[in-house]
Amino acid sequence: MSNFSSDDDVILLKEKLQQSQLVFRDLALKSRREATILKRLISRLIAASQAHDDPLLNERLSQIRRELDSQEDVSRLIPQLALVERMVNRHNQATERAKDSLECQFQQSGETLKCLPGLPAQLKRDLRTLLTSPAAEQKGSTEKIVALLQLYERALKLLSLPSNGLSARDLLNIDRINQLCSELQHLITELDFDGEVGDRLLDIRSRLLLSPDAQTLLELTLESVQLILDGTRNERKASQAFLSQLNEDLSILQRHNGRSIDSSQAIATQRSSLNEELTASVDSIHTHLQDAESLEELRPNLSQVAVNLASLVARNRELEEREQQLMEQLQHNEQKLEALYQQTMDYRRRLGDQERKLLLDPLTKVYNRAALDDRLEHEYRCWIRYQTPFCLAMIDIDHFKSVNDQYGHLVGDKVLKVVARTIHQCLRDTDFIARFGGEEFVVLLPDADEETRKALLNNVRETVSRLPFKFKDTRLTITVSIGGSLFKDNDSTVEVLERADNALYNAKHNGRNKLVWA
């Protein structure tokens, strides 16, 4: 009977031992999951922070990611995360310095303008208000502001000519005013502001199409400068608010992760101690079982072992509770980071949309001059490397000025949009079209043999001539002239553009609606 009871106790102890081993195995799995979660958190932080346009900061983040993949001790990355935070702060300081430089340029342009004689009183008041108002102290770092200010100075210098009793309108050359209006229109079309600023700039562009006099041109230019300052300031404030919030969220997550890592290490240490004590208890049981000659002799020792096991079980429950708290904190951090990641991606998508808009002509929705420069350089390098046929063609709408003069600029804008869309539809997916200026377009035809490029460009010419334009029951026949040239020998992009322009000139002076090669 005594032996039977002793066997039952041993079996019971073995079952408890197996349960304890299962518990500790689960704890080990939890520990590995914790490390995986922490690594994922840091990787997400890196992805979010790389929205900065700072190569040094991005390189530092990439280094953190590489070290994260190559080592197990995540806590060693905490100092590097702190360094990234300081780099973000330095990035903001650099932005402020750029703003100060632009403010200096703005003030210099304003002082130059103030020194000009004969400025109207209202214009002086507007300029003085602009230079002394708080808004003038908060500029956006954009080259277009400087360009508009320079245009403003040029227009004012025209007004400073001696009048000899004549009005400013009599003194100014009409072609020069039209040229300035055209340049200001071009600058406005390259801007992309939403809301009231964007609407007012579009209104200014419409007023510029009405051939304003010199005084009105100056007022519109000054108004454009002020609007761009306001729009740029608003965009900068939004960017700074986003970066500040991102920086704050990263700091909070860093502190939470640091505490989570410390807690995880403490739990791991206690679990190791608990495991050692459990092993010692098991060894003690085996020793007592081997040394005891009877159950009565074994009972006091087993009682003490049971007390020890109960203590270990209580401590194990405490560790489980702490692990549960840690897991909840990690889940909270992950949710916070996911929200931050989505916010960052939305911001990057908006930036991407703005970048794409900057490469499109706002009126025709084909690529603009800046996009043409980039694509032409890319295709030129490909041509140098592979020597495949590469054609450049310039397309000009015939008698476009007559359309504007006879039917108005709104009809002219519609013609530009329809012709641009038609040209784009006639091209291949690998071809490229951009508005070169006014009613001119440039087409790039990479890897197109003689038959292909002639067929493509003649199809463009014929398709445009068949477009059913009508204005108040009057049918308009719109045609285009095309000048094309092929890259050859040691050509540069400038040389090919000049040849294509000469070919276009010949096409227009030989009857128009023609394709001429050079």
C-alpha positions as CSV (number, residue, x, y, z in Angstrom):
1,M,0.0,0.0,0.0
2,S,2.9,2.4,0.9
3,N,4.6,1.7,-2.4
4,F,1.4,2.3,-4.3
5,S,1.0,5.7,-2.7
6,S,4.6,6.6,-3.4
7,D,4.2,5.7,-7.0
8,D,1.1,8.0,-7.3
9,D,3.0,10.9,-5.8
10,V,5.8,10.4,-8.2
11,I,3.4,10.2,-11.2
12,L,1.7,13.4,-9.9
13,L,5.1,15.2,-9.6
14,K,6.0,14.1,-13.1
15,E,2.8,15.5,-14.5
16,K,3.4,18.8,-12.7
17,L,6.9,18.8,-14.1
18,Q,5.7,18.2,-17.6
19,Q,3.1,21.0,-17.2
20,S,5.8,23.4,-16.0
21,Q,8.0,22.5,-19.0
22,L,5.1,23.2,-21.3
23,V,4.6,26.6,-19.6
24,F,8.2,27.5,-20.0
25,R,8.3,26.4,-23.6
26,D,5.3,28.7,-24.3
27,L,7.1,31.5,-22.5
28,A,10.1,31.0,-24.8
29,L,7.9,31.2,-27.9
30,K,6.4,34.4,-26.5
31,S,9.9,35.8,-26.1
32,R,10.7,35.1,-29.7
33,R,7.4,36.7,-30.8
34,E,8.3,39.8,-28.8
35,A,11.6,40.1,-30.6
36,T,9.9,39.8,-33.9
37,I,7.3,42.4,-33.1
38,L,10.0,44.8,-31.9
39,K,11.9,44.4,-35.1
40,R,8.8,45.0,-37.2
41,L,8.1,48.1,-35.2
42,I,11.5,49.5,-35.9
43,S,11.3,48.6,-39.6
44,R,8.0,50.5,-39.8
45,L,9.5,53.5,-38.1
46,I,12.3,53.5,-40.7
47,A,9.8,53.3,-43.5
48,A,7.8,56.2,-42.1
49,S,10.8,58.4,-41.4
50,Q,12.3,58.0,-44.9
51,A,9.7,60.5,-46.1
52,H,12.5,63.1,-45.4
53,D,14.3,64.4,-48.5
54,D,17.6,64.1,-46.7
55,P,20.2,61.6,-48.1
56,L,22.2,61.5,-44.9
57,L,19.1,60.7,-42.8
58,N,18.0,58.0,-45.2
59,E,21.5,56.5,-45.2
60,R,21.4,56.4,-41.4
61,L,18.0,54.7,-41.4
62,S,19.2,52.2,-44.0
63,Q,22.1,51.4,-41.7
64,I,19.8,50.8,-38.8
65,R,17.8,48.4,-40.9
66,R,20.9,46.5,-42.0
67,E,22.1,46.2,-38.4
68,L,18.6,45.1,-37.3
69,D,18.7,42.3,-39.8
70,S,22.2,41.2,-38.7
71,Q,21.9,41.1,-34.9
72,E,19.6,39.7,-32.3
73,D,20.0,42.4,-29.6
74,V,17.4,45.0,-30.6
75,S,18.2,47.2,-27.6
76,R,21.5,48.2,-29.1
77,L,19.6,50.2,-31.7
78,I,18.1,52.7,-29.2
79,P,21.1,55.1,-29.3
80,Q,20.9,55.2,-33.1
81,L,17.2,56.0,-33.0
82,A,18.0,58.9,-30.7
83,L,20.6,60.1,-33.3
84,V,17.9,60.0,-36.0
85,E,15.7,62.2,-33.9
86,R,18.5,64.8,-33.7
87,M,19.0,64.6,-37.5
88,V,15.3,65.4,-38.0
89,N,15.8,68.5,-35.8
90,R,18.8,69.6,-37.8
91,H,16.7,69.1,-41.0
92,N,14.2,71.5,-39.6
93,Q,16.9,74.0,-38.7
94,A,18.3,73.8,-42.3
95,T,14.8,74.7,-43.6
96,E,14.7,77.7,-41.4
97,R,18.1,78.9,-42.8
98,A,16.9,78.5,-46.3
99,K,13.8,80.6,-45.4
100,D,16.1,83.3,-44.1
101,S,18.1,83.4,-47.3
102,L,14.9,83.8,-49.3
103,E,13.7,86.6,-47.0
104,C,17.0,88.4,-47.7
105,Q,16.4,88.1,-51.5
106,F,12.9,89.3,-51.1
107,Q,13.9,92.4,-49.1
108,Q,16.6,93.3,-51.6
109,S,14.1,93.2,-54.5
110,G,11.7,95.3,-52.5
111,E,14.3,97.9,-51.7
112,T,15.3,98.1,-55.3
113,L,11.7,98.7,-56.2
114,K,11.2,101.4,-53.6
115,C,14.1,103.4,-55.1
116,L,12.4,103.7,-58.5
117,P,11.0,107.2,-59.2
118,G,7.5,107.9,-60.2
119,L,5.8,104.9,-58.5
120,P,2.0,105.4,-57.9
121,A,1.1,106.2,-54.3
122,Q,-1.1,103.1,-54.0
123,L,1.7,100.9,-55.3
124,K,4.1,102.3,-52.7
125,R,1.6,101.6,-49.9
126,D,1.1,98.1,-51.1
127,L,4.8,97.5,-51.3
128,R,5.4,99.0,-47.9
129,T,2.7,96.8,-46.4
130,L,4.1,93.8,-48.0
131,L,7.7,94.4,-46.7
132,T,6.7,95.3,-43.2
133,S,3.8,92.8,-42.5
134,P,4.4,89.6,-40.6
135,A,3.5,87.6,-43.7
136,A,6.5,88.9,-45.4
137,E,8.7,87.3,-42.7
138,Q,7.4,83.8,-43.5
139,K,8.5,82.9,-47.0
140,G,8.4,79.5,-48.7
141,S,11.6,78.3,-50.3
142,T,10.6,78.4,-54.0
143,E,12.5,79.8,-56.9
144,K,9.3,81.0,-58.5
145,I,8.9,83.7,-55.9
146,V,12.3,85.1,-56.9
147,A,11.4,84.8,-60.6
148,L,8.2,86.7,-60.1
149,L,10.0,89.4,-58.1
150,Q,12.5,89.8,-60.9
151,L,9.7,90.0,-63.4
152,Y,8.1,92.6,-61.1
153,E,11.3,94.7,-61.1
154,R,11.6,94.6,-64.9
155,A,8.0,95.8,-65.4
156,L,8.5,98.6,-62.9
157,K,11.8,99.7,-64.7
158,L,9.7,100.1,-67.8
159,L,7.4,102.5,-66.0
160,S,10.4,104.6,-64.8
161,L,11.1,105.9,-68.3
162,P,10.6,109.7,-68.7
163,S,7.0,110.4,-69.8
164,N,7.4,113.8,-71.5
165,G,3.8,114.4,-70.8
166,L,2.7,111.1,-72.3
167,S,1.0,108.3,-70.5
168,A,2.7,105.0,-69.5
169,R,0.6,103.2,-72.1
170,D,2.1,105.5,-74.8
171,L,5.7,104.9,-73.7
172,L,5.6,101.1,-73.3
173,N,6.1,99.0,-76.3
174,I,3.0,96.8,-76.8
175,D,5.0,93.8,-77.8
176,R,7.1,94.1,-74.7
177,I,4.0,94.2,-72.5
178,N,2.6,91.1,-74.2
179,Q,5.9,89.3,-73.7
180,L,5.8,90.1,-70.0
181,C,2.2,89.0,-69.8
182,S,3.1,85.7,-71.5
183,E,6.0,85.1,-69.2
184,L,3.8,85.7,-66.1
185,Q,1.1,83.4,-67.5
186,H,3.7,80.7,-68.0
187,L,5.0,81.1,-64.4
188,I,1.4,80.9,-63.1
189,T,0.6,77.8,-65.1
190,E,3.5,76.0,-63.4
191,L,2.2,76.7,-59.9
192,D,0.0,74.2,-58.2
193,F,-1.9,75.7,-55.2
194,D,-5.3,74.5,-53.9
195,G,-8.1,76.5,-52.5
196,E,-8.5,80.2,-52.7
197,V,-4.9,80.9,-53.7
198,G,-5.2,78.6,-56.7
199,D,-8.5,80.1,-57.8
200,R,-7.2,83.7,-57.5
201,L,-4.1,82.8,-59.5
202,L,-6.3,81.3,-62.3
203,D,-8.3,84.5,-62.2
204,I,-5.1,86.6,-62.7
205,R,-4.1,84.4,-65.6
206,S,-7.5,85.0,-67.2
207,R,-7.0,88.8,-66.8
208,L,-3.6,88.6,-68.3
209,L,-5.1,87.1,-71.5
210,L,-7.0,90.4,-71.9
211,S,-3.8,92.3,-72.8
212,P,-3.7,94.6,-69.7
213,D,-1.9,97.9,-69.7
214,A,1.4,98.5,-67.9
215,Q,-0.2,99.7,-64.6
216,T,-2.6,96.7,-64.5
217,L,0.3,94.3,-65.3
218,L,2.2,95.7,-62.3
219,E,-0.7,95.3,-60.0
220,L,-1.3,91.7,-61.2
221,T,2.3,90.9,-60.7
222,L,2.4,92.2,-57.2
223,E,-0.8,90.3,-56.4
224,S,0.7,87.1,-57.8
225,V,3.8,87.5,-55.7
226,Q,1.6,88.0,-52.6
227,L,-0.6,85.0,-53.5
228,I,2.5,82.7,-54.0
229,L,3.9,83.9,-50.7
230,D,0.6,83.0,-49.0
231,G,0.3,79.7,-50.7
232,T,3.9,78.7,-50.0
233,R,3.6,79.8,-46.4
234,N,0.5,77.6,-46.0
235,E,2.2,74.6,-47.6
236,R,5.3,75.1,-45.4
237,K,3.2,75.3,-42.3
238,A,1.4,72.1,-43.2
239,S,4.8,70.4,-43.9
240,Q,6.3,71.6,-40.6
241,A,3.2,70.5,-38.7
242,F,3.4,67.0,-40.2
243,L,7.2,66.7,-39.5
244,S,6.7,68.0,-35.9
245,Q,3.9,65.5,-35.3
246,L,5.9,62.7,-36.9
247,N,8.9,63.6,-34.7
248,E,6.8,63.7,-31.6
249,D,5.2,60.3,-32.4
250,L,8.5,58.8,-33.1
251,S,9.9,60.0,-29.8
252,I,6.9,58.6,-27.9
253,L,7.2,55.3,-29.7
254,Q,10.9,55.2,-29.0
255,R,10.3,55.7,-25.3
256,H,7.6,53.1,-25.2
257,N,9.8,50.6,-27.1
258,G,12.7,51.3,-24.7
259,R,10.5,50.6,-21.7
260,S,9.1,47.5,-23.4
261,I,12.6,46.2,-24.2
262,D,13.7,46.8,-20.5
263,S,10.6,45.0,-19.3
264,S,11.2,42.1,-21.7
265,Q,14.7,41.8,-20.5
266,A,13.6,41.8,-16.9
267,I,11.0,39.1,-17.6
268,A,13.6,37.0,-19.4
269,T,16.0,37.3,-16.5
270,Q,13.3,36.3,-14.0
271,R,12.2,33.4,-16.3
272,S,15.8,32.2,-16.4
273,S,15.9,32.3,-12.6
274,L,12.6,30.5,-12.3
275,N,13.8,27.9,-14.7
276,E,17.0,27.3,-12.6
277,E,14.9,26.9,-9.4
278,L,12.5,24.5,-11.1
279,T,15.5,22.5,-12.3
280,A,16.9,22.5,-8.8
281,S,13.5,21.3,-7.4
282,V,13.3,18.5,-10.0
283,D,16.9,17.4,-9.1
284,S,16.0,17.5,-5.4
285,I,12.9,15.3,-6.1
286,H,15.1,12.7,-7.9
287,T,17.7,12.8,-5.1
288,H,15.0,12.3,-2.4
289,L,13.4,9.5,-4.3
290,Q,16.7,7.7,-4.7
291,D,17.8,8.2,-1.0
292,A,14.5,7.5,0.7
293,E,13.8,4.0,1.9
294,S,10.2,4.5,2.8
295,L,7.3,6.9,2.0
296,E,7.3,8.2,5.6
297,E,10.9,9.2,5.3
298,L,10.2,10.8,1.9
299,R,7.0,12.8,2.9
300,P,8.7,15.8,4.8
301,N,11.0,16.3,1.8
302,L,8.1,16.1,-0.7
303,S,6.2,18.6,1.4
304,Q,9.0,21.1,1.1
305,V,9.3,20.5,-2.6
306,A,5.5,21.0,-3.0
307,V,5.9,24.4,-1.2
308,N,8.7,25.3,-3.5
309,L,6.7,24.3,-6.6
310,A,3.7,26.3,-5.4
311,S,5.9,29.4,-5.0
312,L,7.3,28.8,-8.5
313,V,3.8,28.5,-9.9
314,A,2.8,31.8,-8.2
315,R,5.8,33.6,-9.6
316,N,5.1,32.1,-13.0
317,R,1.6,33.5,-12.9
318,E,3.0,36.9,-12.0
319,L,5.4,36.7,-15.0
320,E,2.5,35.8,-17.3
321,E,0.5,38.8,-16.1
322,R,3.5,41.1,-16.8
323,E,4.0,39.5,-20.2
324,Q,0.3,40.1,-21.0
325,Q,0.8,43.7,-20.1
326,L,3.9,43.9,-22.3
327,M,2.0,42.3,-25.2
328,E,-0.9,44.8,-24.8
329,Q,1.7,47.7,-24.8
330,L,3.3,46.3,-27.9
331,Q,0.0,45.9,-29.6
332,H,-0.9,49.5,-28.7
333,N,2.5,50.6,-30.1
334,E,1.9,48.7,-33.3
335,Q,-1.5,50.2,-33.8
336,K,-0.1,53.7,-33.2
337,L,2.7,53.0,-35.6
338,E,0.3,51.7,-38.2
339,A,-1.8,54.9,-37.9
340,L,1.4,56.9,-38.2
341,Y,2.5,54.8,-41.2
342,Q,-0.8,55.4,-43.0
343,Q,-0.6,59.1,-42.3
344,T,2.9,59.2,-43.7
345,M,1.9,57.3,-46.8
346,D,-1.0,59.7,-47.4
347,Y,1.4,62.6,-47.1
348,R,3.8,60.9,-49.5
349,R,1.0,60.2,-51.9
350,R,0.0,63.9,-51.9
351,L,3.6,64.8,-52.5
352,G,3.7,62.4,-55.4
353,D,0.6,63.9,-56.8
354,Q,2.1,67.4,-56.6
355,E,5.3,66.2,-58.2
356,R,3.4,64.7,-61.1
357,K,1.4,67.9,-61.4
358,L,4.6,69.9,-61.6
359,L,5.6,67.8,-64.7
360,L,2.2,68.4,-66.5
361,D,1.1,71.4,-68.4
362,P,-2.0,72.6,-66.5
363,L,-3.9,73.5,-69.6
364,T,-3.3,70.6,-72.0
365,K,-2.5,67.9,-69.4
366,V,0.5,66.7,-71.5
367,Y,4.0,67.0,-70.1
368,N,5.6,70.4,-69.6
369,R,9.1,71.8,-70.5
370,A,10.7,70.6,-67.3
371,A,9.5,67.0,-67.9
372,L,10.7,67.3,-71.5
373,D,14.2,68.2,-70.4
374,D,14.4,65.2,-68.1
375,R,13.0,62.7,-70.7
376,L,15.1,64.1,-73.5
377,E,18.3,63.7,-71.4
378,H,17.2,60.1,-70.6
379,E,16.5,59.1,-74.2
380,Y,19.7,60.8,-75.3
381,R,21.8,58.7,-73.0
382,C,20.0,55.6,-74.2
383,W,20.7,56.6,-77.8
384,I,24.4,57.1,-77.1
385,R,24.6,53.7,-75.5
386,Y,22.5,51.6,-77.9
387,Q,22.5,53.7,-81.1
388,T,18.9,52.8,-81.9
389,P,17.0,55.2,-84.1
390,F,15.8,58.3,-82.1
391,C,13.7,61.0,-83.6
392,L,12.6,64.4,-82.3
393,A,9.8,66.4,-83.9
394,M,8.4,69.8,-83.3
395,I,4.7,70.4,-83.9
396,D,3.1,73.8,-84.3
397,I,-0.6,74.7,-84.7
398,D,-1.1,76.7,-87.9
399,H,-2.6,80.2,-87.7
400,F,-3.2,79.8,-83.9
401,K,-2.8,83.6,-83.3
402,S,-5.6,84.2,-85.7
403,V,-7.8,81.8,-83.8
404,N,-7.1,83.6,-80.6
405,D,-7.7,87.0,-82.1
406,Q,-10.9,86.1,-84.0
407,Y,-12.6,83.7,-81.5
408,G,-11.0,84.6,-78.2
409,H,-8.6,82.9,-75.8
410,L,-11.1,80.5,-74.4
411,V,-11.6,78.9,-77.9
412,G,-7.8,79.0,-78.3
413,D,-7.4,77.1,-75.0
414,K,-9.9,74.5,-76.2
415,V,-8.0,74.0,-79.5
416,L,-4.8,73.5,-77.5
417,K,-6.3,70.9,-75.3
418,V,-8.0,69.0,-78.1
419,V,-4.9,69.0,-80.3
420,A,-2.6,67.9,-77.5
421,R,-5.0,65.0,-76.6
422,T,-5.2,64.0,-80.3
423,I,-1.4,64.0,-80.7
424,H,-1.0,61.9,-77.6
425,Q,-3.6,59.3,-78.9
426,C,-1.7,59.0,-82.1
427,L,1.6,58.0,-80.5
428,R,2.8,54.7,-79.1
429,D,3.1,54.0,-75.4
430,T,6.9,54.4,-75.6
431,D,6.7,57.8,-77.3
432,F,6.6,61.1,-75.4
433,I,4.8,64.5,-76.0
434,A,5.4,67.8,-74.1
435,R,4.1,71.3,-74.6
436,F,7.2,73.3,-75.6
437,G,5.5,76.7,-75.3
438,G,2.5,78.6,-76.7
439,E,1.1,76.5,-79.5
440,E,4.2,74.3,-80.0
441,F,4.7,70.7,-78.9
442,V,7.7,68.4,-79.0
443,V,7.4,64.7,-79.6
444,L,10.1,62.1,-78.9
445,L,10.1,58.9,-80.9
446,P,12.6,56.4,-79.5
447,D,13.5,53.2,-81.4
448,A,11.4,54.2,-84.5
449,D,12.7,53.3,-87.9
450,E,12.1,55.5,-91.0
451,E,8.8,54.0,-92.0
452,T,7.5,54.0,-88.4
453,R,8.3,57.6,-87.6
454,K,7.0,58.9,-91.0
455,A,3.8,57.0,-90.5
456,L,3.3,58.2,-86.9
457,L,3.9,61.9,-87.7
458,N,1.8,61.9,-90.9
459,N,-1.0,60.2,-89.0
460,V,-0.8,63.0,-86.4
461,R,-1.0,65.7,-89.1
462,E,-3.9,64.1,-90.9
463,T,-5.8,63.2,-87.7
464,V,-5.6,66.8,-86.5
465,S,-6.8,68.2,-89.9
466,R,-10.0,66.0,-89.6
467,L,-10.9,67.3,-86.1
468,P,-14.5,68.7,-86.2
469,F,-14.0,72.1,-84.6
470,K,-17.0,74.4,-84.6
471,F,-17.7,77.8,-83.1
472,K,-21.2,79.3,-83.3
473,D,-22.1,77.1,-86.3
474,T,-18.8,78.1,-88.0
475,R,-16.5,75.1,-88.8
476,L,-12.9,75.7,-87.9
477,T,-10.2,73.8,-89.8
478,I,-7.2,73.3,-87.6
479,T,-3.9,72.0,-89.1
480,V,-0.4,71.5,-87.8
481,S,3.1,71.8,-89.3
482,I,5.8,69.4,-88.2
483,G,9.5,69.5,-88.4
484,G,11.5,66.4,-87.6
485,S,15.1,65.4,-87.2
486,L,17.0,62.2,-86.4
487,F,19.8,62.0,-83.9
488,K,23.1,61.0,-85.7
489,D,26.9,61.1,-85.4
490,N,27.9,63.3,-82.5
491,D,24.7,65.3,-82.2
492,S,23.8,67.1,-79.0
493,T,20.2,67.6,-77.9
494,V,20.5,71.4,-78.6
495,E,21.7,70.7,-82.2
496,V,18.8,68.3,-82.9
497,L,16.3,70.8,-81.4
498,E,17.7,73.5,-83.7
499,R,17.4,71.3,-86.8
500,A,13.8,70.3,-85.9
501,D,13.0,74.0,-85.4
502,N,14.4,74.9,-88.8
503,A,12.5,72.1,-90.4
504,L,9.3,73.4,-88.7
505,Y,10.1,76.9,-90.1
506,N,10.4,75.4,-93.6
507,A,7.1,73.5,-93.2
508,K,5.2,76.6,-92.2
509,H,6.7,78.7,-95.0
510,N,6.0,76.0,-97.7
511,G,2.3,76.0,-97.3
512,R,1.7,74.6,-93.7
513,N,0.1,71.3,-92.8
514,K,3.3,69.6,-93.9
515,L,5.9,67.3,-92.5
516,V,9.5,68.4,-93.2
517,W,12.7,66.6,-92.2
518,A,16.1,68.1,-91.5
